[in-house]
Amino acid sequence: MHLPPSSHLFPKLCLFTFLILPSFTTAAEEEKETAKIPEPRHFVSEHSGRFNGERIDYTATAGETYLRDLFDEPTATIFTFSYVKTNLSANESRPVTFVWNGGPGSASTWLHMGGYGPKRIVVPSDAEHSGTPPYPTVDAPETILDVTDLVFIDPVGTGFSRALGEHEGAEFWGLNEDADSMASFIRTWITENQRWNSPKFLLGESFGTTRAAVVANILEGDLSISLNGIVFVSQALDYQGSTPYVRDNIISHITYLPTMAATALYHDTIQPKPSNQQEFIQQAREFAVDEYLPALFKGSAIGQSEFNSVRDRLAYFTGLSVEYVERANLRVQGNRFRKQLLRDEGLAVGGLDARYTADEVDDLAVTSARDAASDAISGAYRSALMSYMASDLEVKWDRRYLDPADPDISRKWRWRTEPDDSSWEPTYVNTAHELASALRINPSLKVMIASGYYDMVTPFFDAEFTLNRHDIQADQLQFEYYQAGHMMYVNEPSRIKLLQDTRAFINQQLQQ
């Protein structure tokens, strides 16, 4: 039927349509938004094992925890592997330890499958290549589930952890941004799991120690969440002491010297060969501080006699030739040392663990093309985790597990700690100040520092140098050393010692 222009039905119909269409559109948009962010996924399984001789029944939960903004809207999902004891005794106050690796941009694979998880990958203990699949994964009865629940955390952009909705991963990729997200996760986890009054520990490796210092300060200061202890595996708080790539960085020459000495001794290039490793390493420490540092500080003003004396002693402790040390003008860089030490044999030593060696293509290169240690074990660790998730933890998910992490993390990572509209002079990353603050807020808080003698990434002398000079009370620090490298747990005796030391540290802190 044709309606005449004078009809009043047409405008009324238009008005009705105008009023009802937006409601349908809004509902559709809301439904679409809701569909974008599903409920968190959890894969739960029950297990039992004997740890340190004690039977522990535990629930393993591989699952998501959503971070939320002030309006309770999800911003990111943090995927974790948690192991929580279920056969609790009466009135048992069960501790919980939050564990993460480093990077930035590393999933928790390494500490999970090599160090502290209830299962572990077996790789050669003597720094040999791990070979080809299948790789053995066995029970780890030595781990610390007898004294603490464990939560292994994958930060945003690693593992199954992602930004949600309209949020981007880069919002969480930065020194402060990352620490904020981890502190927020801990607050959320202890709330959802009713663990506010549980004893709490942080355990991080490498950049994970950088993160732990900042997170501890946020928890202790801003969130009023007290910690019982922190474990640093391969400390990296002040990056000046672990940056050997800058030739005029005097500090790194000093902090690397004892590790180079330990490595040269391991590879039998020290002549005459000392009879006692510990005495030799201590002599290297003393030479680095008492003779090497003053010589570098003097620079070209140094006298010839002193130059010659330091040159000869430096050649002895590094196992390098006097000619090489002189050509380097006493500046033996850690990254170059890795290629130079066994150059005559056509081998380069590893960075993460200098016990490992590799026959690289270019024997004339100044530095190594790859890391012999990483190449030797990475494939085994990745395979072990993926198999373990599918079998024991019953994780069935089509989401890609990012290990290696989202490639944008390195490119977009924000080291800047000041707002963009403020002045900021770039400097070495240093979170030792945040650790010192957290330790002042909580005088009962203590830190265990685990260092490998053959770690060419975060040298053990740098841990001593860093933590002993930032107004931290000496009785709040406990140093432990291992006959291995960055991931000292790849060496079986060191793995056992690391777990024993961690267990003793936790028990010590629980008795305060």
Wavefront OBJ file of the C-alpha trace (Angstrom):
o trace
v 0.000 0.000 0.000
v 1.311 3.403 -0.939
v 1.217 5.901 1.928
v 0.490 9.478 1.077
v 3.027 12.067 2.211
v 0.465 13.495 4.627
v 0.258 10.220 6.541
v 1.386 10.361 10.175
v 2.316 6.647 10.143
v 5.623 7.139 8.327
v 7.335 9.428 10.857
v 6.041 7.318 13.721
v 7.461 4.170 12.111
v 10.793 5.888 11.502
v 10.929 7.054 15.091
v 10.159 3.530 16.331
v 12.888 2.079 14.108
v 15.360 4.713 15.270
v 14.626 3.890 18.887
v 14.879 0.119 18.666
v 17.840 -0.318 16.289
v 20.491 1.000 18.663
v 19.420 -1.466 21.349
v 19.877 -4.377 18.946
v 23.252 -3.015 17.797
v 24.481 -2.502 21.353
v 23.477 -5.998 22.397
v 25.296 -7.457 19.408
v 28.410 -5.461 20.153
v 28.327 -6.496 23.786
v 27.921 -10.121 22.780
v 30.837 -9.779 20.395
v 33.006 -8.191 23.098
v 32.076 -10.951 25.545
v 32.972 -13.581 22.968
v 36.431 -12.099 22.557
v 37.414 -12.899 26.135
v 36.268 -16.373 27.209
v 36.447 -17.668 30.739
v 39.954 -18.634 31.945
v 41.067 -22.137 30.969
v 42.294 -24.593 33.615
v 43.679 -28.086 33.206
v 43.603 -29.837 36.588
v 45.116 -33.190 37.508
v 45.846 -35.014 40.760
v 49.252 -36.478 41.599
v 51.259 -38.017 44.406
v 54.980 -38.387 44.960
v 57.723 -38.595 47.555
v 59.791 -35.437 47.910
v 62.763 -35.384 50.267
v 61.387 -38.637 51.661
v 57.920 -37.232 52.430
v 54.764 -38.286 50.605
v 53.025 -35.304 49.050
v 49.615 -35.493 47.385
v 49.153 -32.455 45.197
v 46.926 -30.826 42.643
v 48.625 -29.687 39.447
v 46.814 -26.818 37.762
v 48.004 -25.590 34.391
v 45.802 -22.607 33.842
v 45.054 -18.952 33.367
v 44.714 -16.105 35.845
v 43.234 -12.879 34.466
v 44.741 -9.533 35.379
v 42.048 -6.849 35.653
v 41.955 -3.073 35.673
v 40.180 -0.857 38.237
v 36.910 -1.426 36.394
v 37.322 -5.203 36.739
v 37.888 -5.593 33.008
v 40.440 -8.246 31.923
v 43.695 -6.847 30.566
v 45.877 -9.955 30.270
v 45.968 -13.642 31.026
v 48.899 -15.098 32.955
v 49.380 -18.826 32.463
v 50.943 -20.763 35.317
v 51.802 -24.265 36.395
v 50.898 -24.571 40.067
v 51.562 -27.503 42.364
v 49.546 -27.320 45.591
v 49.723 -29.884 48.384
v 46.389 -31.492 49.303
v 47.259 -33.902 52.146
v 47.694 -31.080 54.641
v 48.186 -31.798 58.314
v 46.079 -30.023 60.929
v 46.797 -26.287 61.155
v 49.563 -26.548 58.532
v 50.543 -23.106 57.209
v 51.710 -24.055 53.762
v 54.182 -21.671 52.042
v 53.901 -20.773 48.368
v 56.820 -19.893 46.099
v 56.326 -17.897 42.897
v 58.851 -18.911 40.253
v 59.823 -17.285 36.968
v 62.672 -17.337 34.491
v 64.234 -14.320 32.799
v 64.844 -12.993 29.345
v 63.074 -10.663 29.293
v 60.844 -12.895 27.249
v 61.490 -16.324 28.730
v 58.799 -18.779 29.724
v 59.257 -20.736 32.949
v 60.486 -23.824 31.069
v 64.002 -23.860 32.504
v 63.293 -23.683 36.216
v 60.170 -25.786 35.736
v 61.695 -28.703 33.851
v 65.286 -28.441 35.027
v 65.366 -26.993 38.508
v 62.312 -27.101 40.738
v 59.409 -28.936 39.088
v 58.212 -32.407 40.200
v 59.458 -33.823 36.878
v 62.747 -33.011 35.197
v 64.543 -33.420 31.920
v 67.786 -35.401 32.065
v 70.664 -33.895 30.102
v 74.353 -34.826 30.302
v 75.887 -33.502 33.490
v 79.365 -33.116 32.033
v 78.555 -30.345 29.524
v 78.082 -32.663 26.571
v 75.409 -32.053 23.920
v 72.021 -33.531 24.872
v 71.736 -35.316 21.540
v 68.514 -36.238 19.795
v 65.014 -37.321 20.920
v 63.631 -39.071 22.802
v 64.854 -37.189 25.877
v 64.309 -38.841 29.274
v 61.934 -37.087 31.676
v 61.968 -38.536 35.178
v 60.567 -37.909 38.653
v 62.397 -35.262 40.684
v 62.037 -36.428 44.305
v 64.768 -34.004 45.391
v 62.703 -30.918 44.632
v 61.186 -28.698 47.323
v 57.487 -29.666 47.212
v 57.898 -31.034 50.726
v 58.345 -27.491 52.087
v 56.411 -25.225 49.691
v 53.740 -25.103 47.018
v 55.116 -23.939 43.665
v 53.675 -21.588 41.046
v 55.666 -21.355 37.795
v 54.757 -18.167 35.930
v 54.875 -17.332 32.216
v 54.809 -13.522 31.722
v 52.713 -11.915 28.980
v 54.028 -12.850 25.553
v 55.516 -16.142 26.733
v 53.938 -19.566 27.025
v 50.151 -19.299 26.823
v 50.113 -15.817 28.427
v 48.627 -13.043 26.297
v 47.202 -9.544 26.416
v 43.400 -9.604 26.255
v 40.725 -7.702 24.370
v 41.887 -4.354 23.050
v 45.095 -4.463 25.097
v 48.462 -5.034 23.432
v 51.379 -7.107 24.658
v 53.629 -4.060 24.583
v 51.648 -2.631 27.514
v 53.325 -5.288 29.661
v 56.773 -5.289 28.050
v 58.981 -3.027 30.082
v 61.009 -3.054 33.273
v 58.296 -1.388 35.360
v 55.336 -2.642 33.328
v 56.482 -6.242 33.680
v 57.031 -5.926 37.431
v 53.607 -4.328 37.886
v 51.945 -7.214 36.053
v 53.779 -9.828 38.134
v 52.902 -8.084 41.406
v 49.288 -7.828 40.240
v 49.295 -11.519 39.403
v 50.585 -12.469 42.860
v 47.923 -10.341 44.543
v 45.239 -11.912 42.335
v 46.488 -15.466 42.858
v 46.672 -15.278 46.638
v 43.186 -13.708 46.663
v 41.575 -16.314 44.391
v 43.306 -19.163 46.252
v 42.783 -17.730 49.754
v 46.528 -17.618 50.491
v 46.991 -14.117 51.888
v 48.333 -15.441 55.179
v 50.610 -18.079 53.658
v 54.384 -17.599 53.875
v 55.497 -16.281 50.486
v 58.732 -16.575 48.523
v 59.947 -15.270 45.171
v 62.371 -17.289 43.056
v 63.778 -15.874 39.821
v 66.546 -16.649 37.390
v 68.666 -14.129 35.429
v 66.383 -11.250 34.341
v 63.960 -12.946 36.696
v 66.154 -11.614 39.524
v 65.981 -8.120 37.988
v 62.202 -8.543 38.053
v 62.116 -10.038 41.566
v 63.847 -7.008 43.096
v 61.241 -4.622 41.675
v 58.311 -6.929 42.439
v 59.494 -7.330 46.031
v 59.575 -3.562 46.452
v 56.043 -3.215 44.999
v 54.686 -5.990 47.205
v 56.352 -4.787 50.381
v 55.798 -1.072 49.762
v 52.703 -0.447 47.650
v 50.599 -3.561 48.229
v 51.539 -4.377 51.855
v 52.182 -8.018 50.972
v 55.065 -9.250 53.097
v 57.543 -11.786 51.765
v 59.446 -14.412 53.729
v 62.349 -14.753 51.342
v 63.761 -14.318 47.849
v 65.963 -16.713 45.880
v 68.142 -15.320 43.103
v 69.393 -17.892 40.605
v 72.155 -16.207 38.563
v 71.790 -12.655 39.855
v 71.367 -9.777 37.375
v 70.485 -6.579 39.216
v 73.090 -4.047 38.044
v 73.822 -4.623 34.359
v 77.083 -2.703 34.283
v 78.856 -5.661 35.849
v 77.395 -8.084 33.290
v 77.994 -5.999 30.155
v 81.363 -7.040 28.701
v 80.572 -5.714 25.228
v 81.591 -2.143 26.062
v 85.356 -1.869 25.945
v 85.681 1.077 28.327
v 83.337 -0.460 30.923
v 85.954 -0.922 33.636
v 83.499 -2.578 36.032
v 82.800 -5.538 33.739
v 86.526 -6.239 33.332
v 86.725 -6.646 37.094
v 83.524 -8.637 37.629
v 84.316 -11.091 34.808
v 87.901 -11.827 35.812
v 87.183 -14.515 38.474
v 84.788 -16.322 36.109
v 87.388 -16.250 33.330
v 89.904 -17.647 35.804
v 87.562 -20.475 36.842
v 86.858 -21.243 33.172
v 90.525 -21.273 32.206
v 91.246 -23.627 35.094
v 88.390 -25.922 34.029
v 89.783 -26.133 30.499
v 93.309 -26.715 31.799
v 94.917 -23.595 30.342
v 96.380 -22.241 33.622
v 100.118 -22.753 33.943
v 101.339 -23.624 36.471
v 98.123 -25.384 37.427
v 96.940 -24.536 40.962
v 96.131 -27.394 43.303
v 93.066 -25.818 44.917
v 90.229 -24.266 42.891
v 88.789 -22.200 45.724
v 92.147 -20.695 46.653
v 92.802 -19.885 43.009
v 89.417 -18.184 42.573
v 89.993 -16.166 45.728
v 93.381 -15.068 44.403
v 91.632 -13.977 41.193
v 89.151 -11.920 43.229
v 91.961 -10.218 45.118
v 93.996 -9.536 41.980
v 90.931 -8.061 40.261
v 90.282 -5.578 43.073
v 93.766 -4.830 44.372
v 95.799 -4.727 41.151
v 93.652 -4.930 38.018
v 91.122 -2.237 38.961
v 93.762 0.410 39.874
v 95.622 -0.320 36.643
v 92.526 0.170 34.489
v 91.578 3.275 36.410
v 94.957 4.826 35.669
v 94.612 4.126 31.954
v 97.476 5.536 29.876
v 98.950 7.176 32.994
v 100.074 3.791 34.284
v 103.810 3.218 34.534
v 105.485 0.617 32.339
v 106.611 -1.520 35.255
v 103.116 -1.708 36.729
v 101.631 -2.330 33.283
v 103.975 -5.268 32.703
v 103.239 -6.738 36.133
v 99.465 -6.531 35.703
v 99.718 -7.812 32.119
v 101.599 -10.924 33.205
v 99.276 -11.623 36.126
v 96.206 -11.094 33.944
v 97.588 -13.521 31.376
v 98.093 -16.078 34.135
v 94.572 -15.810 35.561
v 92.853 -15.843 32.152
v 94.983 -18.558 30.561
v 95.595 -16.233 27.599
v 98.926 -15.320 26.096
v 100.896 -12.329 27.319
v 100.893 -11.045 23.732
v 97.089 -11.117 23.526
v 96.675 -9.323 26.842
v 99.138 -6.643 25.802
v 97.424 -6.110 22.445
v 94.138 -5.784 24.346
v 95.781 -3.077 26.475
v 94.728 -5.038 29.591
v 91.062 -4.868 28.509
v 90.141 -8.537 28.196
v 86.416 -8.537 27.425
v 84.309 -11.462 28.562
v 82.596 -11.923 25.209
v 85.944 -12.034 23.386
v 87.448 -14.355 25.979
v 84.888 -17.018 25.052
v 86.288 -17.170 21.522
v 89.930 -16.651 22.398
v 90.557 -19.134 25.220
v 90.535 -22.301 23.057
v 91.124 -20.667 19.681
v 94.168 -22.846 18.997
v 91.907 -25.887 19.327
v 89.265 -24.360 17.044
v 86.721 -24.202 19.870
v 84.615 -21.519 21.522
v 83.356 -21.831 25.098
v 79.740 -21.309 26.075
v 78.232 -18.133 27.464
v 75.508 -19.537 29.711
v 77.928 -22.235 30.834
v 81.599 -21.990 29.903
v 82.127 -25.726 30.457
v 80.471 -26.296 27.068
v 82.426 -25.909 23.844
v 81.501 -25.683 20.171
v 83.415 -26.023 16.912
v 82.233 -22.902 15.085
v 82.560 -22.260 11.354
v 84.640 -19.093 11.603
v 87.736 -19.711 13.704
v 88.997 -16.183 13.023
v 85.978 -14.337 14.398
v 86.489 -12.080 17.406
v 83.379 -13.305 19.222
v 81.238 -16.427 19.154
v 78.421 -16.714 16.653
v 76.198 -18.741 18.990
v 76.113 -20.045 22.548
v 77.451 -23.584 22.856
v 75.566 -24.150 26.128
v 72.201 -22.989 24.826
v 72.543 -25.025 21.642
v 73.365 -28.134 23.661
v 70.247 -28.211 25.844
v 67.464 -25.995 24.451
v 65.898 -28.640 22.227
v 65.732 -31.154 25.063
v 64.078 -28.704 27.468
v 61.478 -27.620 24.932
v 60.604 -31.209 24.003
v 60.354 -32.258 27.637
v 57.935 -29.475 28.556
v 55.646 -29.994 25.570
v 55.468 -33.746 26.197
v 54.925 -33.298 29.926
v 52.092 -30.810 29.364
v 50.275 -33.163 27.036
v 50.729 -36.306 29.121
v 50.989 -35.692 32.871
v 49.254 -32.295 32.991
v 46.620 -33.163 30.360
v 46.854 -29.783 28.631
v 44.849 -30.050 25.409
v 44.769 -26.644 23.769
v 45.185 -25.354 20.244
v 46.778 -22.108 21.457
v 50.451 -21.891 20.556
v 52.843 -22.126 23.492
v 55.348 -19.301 22.992
v 58.765 -20.664 23.874
v 60.688 -18.895 22.363
v 58.548 -15.897 23.202
v 56.678 -13.426 21.047
v 59.436 -12.022 18.793
v 58.187 -8.476 19.372
v 59.198 -8.555 23.040
v 62.864 -7.794 22.390
v 62.058 -5.136 19.829
v 59.412 -3.368 21.906
v 60.795 -3.882 25.407
v 60.858 -0.636 27.394
v 63.863 -0.228 29.667
v 63.060 3.429 30.341
v 61.951 3.944 33.942
v 60.839 7.573 33.712
v 57.733 9.050 31.999
v 58.179 10.027 28.359
v 57.654 13.706 29.103
v 60.468 13.844 31.686
v 64.208 14.046 31.198
v 66.067 10.754 31.467
v 69.708 9.985 30.917
v 70.092 6.387 29.724
v 72.175 4.276 32.059
v 72.760 0.656 32.935
v 69.715 -1.168 34.287
v 69.961 -1.379 38.063
v 67.230 -2.711 40.355
v 69.481 -3.204 43.381
v 68.030 0.005 44.785
v 64.536 -1.515 44.746
v 65.843 -4.621 46.521
v 67.532 -2.465 49.157
v 64.240 -0.622 49.687
v 62.256 -3.852 50.107
v 64.799 -5.185 52.599
v 64.569 -1.974 54.618
v 60.769 -2.141 54.669
v 60.909 -5.758 55.857
v 64.030 -6.361 58.017
v 63.140 -10.063 58.365
v 63.311 -10.566 54.598
v 66.447 -12.337 53.380
v 67.894 -13.245 49.982
v 69.692 -16.389 48.872
v 71.985 -15.807 45.886
v 72.861 -18.893 43.814
v 75.754 -18.437 41.355
v 77.585 -20.754 38.985
v 81.357 -20.482 38.680
v 81.196 -20.878 34.884
v 78.436 -18.358 34.160
v 79.705 -15.947 31.481
v 76.372 -14.087 31.341
v 75.880 -13.118 34.988
v 79.281 -13.660 36.661
v 79.352 -14.654 40.307
v 81.754 -11.864 41.283
v 79.252 -9.363 39.911
v 76.668 -10.730 42.355
v 79.092 -10.090 45.202
v 80.031 -6.645 43.895
v 76.419 -5.582 43.325
v 74.835 -6.817 46.530
v 77.641 -5.706 48.800
v 77.537 -2.037 47.785
v 73.896 -0.930 47.844
v 73.385 -0.385 51.584
v 72.057 -3.910 52.095
v 72.699 -5.483 55.495
v 75.149 -8.365 55.166
v 73.061 -10.628 57.398
v 70.183 -10.401 54.907
v 72.283 -12.056 52.182
v 73.303 -15.674 51.736
v 75.681 -16.570 48.874
v 75.876 -20.101 47.428
v 78.166 -21.327 44.625
v 77.984 -24.195 42.130
v 80.296 -26.082 39.782
v 78.278 -25.165 36.707
v 77.014 -22.108 34.843
v 73.924 -19.928 34.470
v 71.505 -22.859 34.731
v 73.573 -24.676 37.316
v 70.907 -27.383 37.597
v 72.025 -28.954 34.296
v 74.936 -30.332 36.313
v 73.555 -33.086 38.545
v 75.627 -32.454 41.705
v 74.863 -28.747 41.395
v 71.135 -29.443 40.929
v 71.059 -31.472 44.133
v 72.990 -28.813 46.025
v 70.748 -26.024 44.688
v 67.636 -27.825 45.912
v 69.189 -28.597 49.283
v 70.300 -24.996 49.700
v 66.860 -23.664 48.710
v 65.063 -26.038 51.075
v 67.358 -25.053 53.952
v 66.838 -21.364 53.159
v 63.050 -21.701 53.141
v 63.053 -23.656 56.414
v 65.366 -21.065 57.943
v 63.026 -18.234 56.997
v 59.968 -20.095 58.263
v 61.544 -20.428 61.697
v 61.963 -16.671 62.199
l 1 2 3 4 5 6 7 8 9 10 11 12 13 14 15 16 17 18 19 20 21 22 23 24 25 26 27 28 29 30 31 32 33 34 35 36 37 38 39 40 41 42 43 44 45 46 47 48 49 50 51 52 53 54 55 56 57 58 59 60 61 62 63 64 65 66 67 68 69 70 71 72 73 74 75 76 77 78 79 80 81 82 83 84 85 86 87 88 89 90 91 92 93 94 95 96 97 98 99 100 101 102 103 104 105 106 107 108 109 110 111 112 113 114 115 116 117 118 119 120 121 122 123 124 125 126 127 128 129 130 131 132 133 134 135 136 137 138 139 140 141 142 143 144 145 146 147 148 149 150 151 152 153 154 155 156 157 158 159 160 161 162 163 164 165 166 167 168 169 170 171 172 173 174 175 176 177 178 179 180 181 182 183 184 185 186 187 188 189 190 191 192 193 194 195 196 197 198 199 200 201 202 203 204 205 206 207 208 209 210 211 212 213 214 215 216 217 218 219 220 221 222 223 224 225 226 227 228 229 230 231 232 233 234 235 236 237 238 239 240 241 242 243 244 245 246 247 248 249 250 251 252 253 254 255 256 257 258 259 260 261 262 263 264 265 266 267 268 269 270 271 272 273 274 275 276 277 278 279 280 281 282 283 284 285 286 287 288 289 290 291 292 293 294 295 296 297 298 299 300 301 302 303 304 305 306 307 308 309 310 311 312 313 314 315 316 317 318 319 320 321 322 323 324 325 326 327 328 329 330 331 332 333 334 335 336 337 338 339 340 341 342 343 344 345 346 347 348 349 350 351 352 353 354 355 356 357 358 359 360 361 362 363 364 365 366 367 368 369 370 371 372 373 374 375 376 377 378 379 380 381 382 383 384 385 386 387 388 389 390 391 392 393 394 395 396 397 398 399 400 401 402 403 404 405 406 407 408 409 410 411 412 413 414 415 416 417 418 419 420 421 422 423 424 425 426 427 428 429 430 431 432 433 434 435 436 437 438 439 440 441 442 443 444 445 446 447 448 449 450 451 452 453 454 455 456 457 458 459 460 461 462 463 464 465 466 467 468 469 470 471 472 473 474 475 476 477 478 479 480 481 482 483 484 485 486 487 488 489 490 491 492 493 494 495 496 497 498 499 500 501 502 503 504 505 506 507 508 509 510 511 512
